[in-house]
Amino acid sequence: MNPLLFGILALLMIASALGVVLLHSPVRSALSLVMTLFLLAVTFLFLDAYLVAALQVVVYAGAIMVLFLFVIMLLNLQADPQGMAKVGVRFAAVLLASLFLLAAVRFFVAPAALGSGTGMGGTPPAGFGSVEAVAERLFTHSLFAFEVTSVLLLVAIIGAVVLAKRKLV
């Protein structure tokens, strides 16, 4: 992948990710997250990981975001909580974003110092992004994380339904 193209995609992803955190409307924040997920899928396309890009769009930008929007609408979030408007929380968010930006600049200034991986100019390993490679990695090395994520999503849905029913009663 061309480093300039990667830089453009990374800047767009950072901007849309900041929109997730900084926008006041929960629906706009969720739509900004959809944009971030689509840009990540485009990055996977440029890395020739077509399956991972398709899964990114179908699973995350599709199914998970529909779930998030359903929960937002179920909770009927109208106003932002006052706790997020505190100066300390905003300062911490700006500080973390600045540290991330410094790390990104360091990545572009001295990529050789980050390790001996293939880097952006190298070719990915054989089978990168294929169905076999993704399935092998998911169901051997990452099986526990995969199952924990599914349980957390289930608990989040049940919690949203319980909170919504409590407001109605």
Helices and strands as residue ranges (DSSP letters): H 3-22, H 26-46, H 50-55, I 56-64, H 65-75, G 82-85, H 87-109, G 111-114, H 131-136, I 137-141, H 143-168
